[in-house]
Amino acid sequence: MAEPAKKKIIWVEDDKLIGALLTKKLIAAGFDIFCALNGHDAFEAMKAMLPAIPDLVMVDLVLPDMNGFEILEKVGADPRYASVPKLILSNIDSAADHKRAEEVGAKKFIVKALSSLDDIVKEVKAQVG
């Protein structure tokens, strides 16, 4: 019997250490991860995987080329990706940012400093089923 396909996650994180640590945890949990350092690379990865689409798009907010909100707006505006769950993983934690996250369709806002890697993996699993 064939193994079920791994859930595909596009993750945009410019901190290479955090990227490496969480990517390792997510791969160990059975996910197929592409960790991009910026929005441009994330969109290139999404184009390359077509006709498949990611099962989750996860973004940091502070990034070198565009912020996480801009990325999620672009993802949501594309009919191919509009139904893909979106998650924010950032150390920025203001009421205004949480409100903006809802506006761009983020299902969850996780504050990195307040969450363990295991907590983040658990939330990713909850988002992708």
WODA-V165729 format. One record per residue. SS is DSSP state (helix for helix, strand for strand, loop for the rest). PSI is psi in radians with two decimals (none if undefined). NEAR is the number of other C-alpha atoms within 12 Angstrom. Layout:
<<SS,PSI,NEAR> <SS,PSI,NEAR>>
This chain:
<<loop,2.36,3> <loop,2.53,5> <loop,2.56,7> <loop,2.60,8> <loop,2.47,12> <loop,2.52,22> <loop,2.35,27> <strand,2.25,33> <strand,2.27,38> <strand,2.14,45> <strand,2.24,46> <strand,1.93,48> <loop,2.11,41> <loop,-0.14,28> <loop,1.88,26> <helix,-0.61,17> <helix,-0.89,13> <helix,-0.74,25> <helix,-0.81,29> <helix,-0.77,22> <helix,-0.85,20> <helix,-0.61,34> <helix,-0.78,33> <helix,-0.78,21> <helix,-0.74,24> <helix,-0.66,31> <helix,-0.75,23> <helix,-0.50,16> <loop,0.00,21> <loop,0.22,21> <loop,2.70,29> <strand,1.97,23> <strand,2.39,34> <strand,1.99,35> <strand,1.93,39> <strand,2.57,33> <loop,-0.21,32> <loop,2.98,32> <helix,-0.71,35> <helix,-0.85,24> <helix,-0.62,24> <helix,-0.78,35> <helix,-0.60,30> <helix,-0.72,18> <helix,-0.69,27> <helix,-0.69,34> <helix,-0.72,19> <helix,-0.51,15> <helix,-0.16,19> <loop,2.51,14> <loop,-0.10,11> <loop,2.68,18> <loop,2.71,26> <loop,2.69,35> <loop,-0.26,33> <strand,2.45,40> <strand,2.14,47> <strand,2.26,48> <strand,2.59,47> <loop,2.89,44> <loop,-0.68,39> <loop,1.91,26> <loop,2.81,27> <loop,-0.58,20> <loop,-0.57,21> <loop,2.70,25> <loop,2.92,28> <helix,-0.60,41> <helix,-0.74,36> <helix,-0.70,30> <helix,-0.84,41> <helix,-0.58,40> <helix,-0.78,26> <helix,-0.70,25> <helix,-0.83,35> <helix,-0.46,23> <helix,-0.29,16> <loop,2.07,17> <loop,-0.49,12> <loop,-0.50,18> <loop,0.00,28> <loop,-0.57,22> <loop,-0.01,21> <loop,2.26,30> <strand,2.52,33> <strand,2.41,41> <strand,2.42,41> <strand,2.33,43> <strand,1.77,44> <strand,2.86,34> <loop,-0.08,22> <loop,2.24,22> <loop,1.28,22> <loop,2.77,15> <helix,-0.67,11> <helix,-0.67,11> <helix,-0.66,27> <helix,-0.70,26> <helix,-0.78,17> <helix,-0.66,24> <helix,-0.76,34> <helix,-0.72,20> <helix,-0.58,18> <loop,0.10,28> <loop,0.26,31> <strand,2.28,36> <strand,-0.44,29> <strand,2.57,29> <strand,1.93,37> <strand,2.24,33> <strand,2.02,25> <helix,-0.82,26> <helix,-0.34,15> <helix,0.09,16> <loop,2.41,18> <loop,2.86,18> <helix,-0.69,26> <helix,-0.67,20> <helix,-0.70,20> <helix,-0.77,31> <helix,-0.73,30> <helix,-0.74,19> <helix,-0.67,28> <helix,-0.78,39> <helix,-0.71,25> <helix,-0.60,16> <helix,-0.61,25> <helix,-0.05,25> <loop,none,14>>
